[in-house]
Amino acid sequence: MHLSVTNLSKSFGAKAILTGVSCEFPAGETSVIIGPSGCGKSTLLRMLIGLLTPDAGSIAADDQELTTFDAVRWMAFRHRVGMVFQSAALFDSMSVGENVGFALREHGALPDGTIREVVEEKLAVVGLAGTADAYPSELSGGMQKRAAIARAIAVNPELILYDEPTTGLDPITSTVIEDLIVDIAHRTGATSIVVTHQLSTIQRTADHITMLHQGRVIGTGRPDEILHSENPVISAFLRGERGVPGVQ
């Protein structure tokens, strides 16, 4: 799935979050959206699947204009998408297996035995074989993130969205998640979009990078182009420096 964003804008009240954002997310690649806190990264991600409505602009997926979708068409589109939220967002009252199989049961097209097989298969992919009967509270933070990834890939999505997937994790666990993002991209061929401000995630996962700053795109390209950019805002952000507006 190829996504194209053109002149996208979004405000909340008087506060402009995105202003005329245009960028591409190539099919079958892992695109990383970077930028300081409050620059609109997560807002953009949510608009790509209709959780927020843009004030202006276009979002196209394989030449389908998503901004014209009604609720029924958005629901059908989301069946093609897996989402990994920053907090993992597992249902505490459900077992890990029930969480992973949730979307499959909601679709209602598969018998219970097949769903159980898919759940076990996806848990094995993320290194959590044998945890289907456990509950989220029994898992570490990193294991919860992996369970969330298993849930996202259970529907064999064409598009996988990751919102700050390594936030709050130690460096070793972050590396496990980063390697998993790369492995799943290779296994599935899905288009992946990762929102992050963590340099290791950028370096280890990105095929393509887009940087947002104060609600606008200030750089987009292959990792070598962005990581060695002469733009002072981009280079300051990647070095973690203060003193540039919007870099925190």
Secondary structure, DSSP 8 states (H G I E B T S, - for coil): --EEEEEEEEEETTEEEEEEEEEEE-TTSEEEEE-STTSSHHHHHHHHTTSS--SEEEEEETTEEGGG--HHHHHHHHTTEEEE-TT----TTS-HHHHHTHHHHHHT-S-HHHHHHHHHHHHHHTT-TT-TTS-GGGS-HHHHHHHHHHHHHTT--SEEEEESTTTT--HHHHHHHHHHHHHHHHHH--EEEEE---HHHHHHH-SEEEEEETTEEEEEE-HHHHHT---HHHHHHHHT-SSSTT--
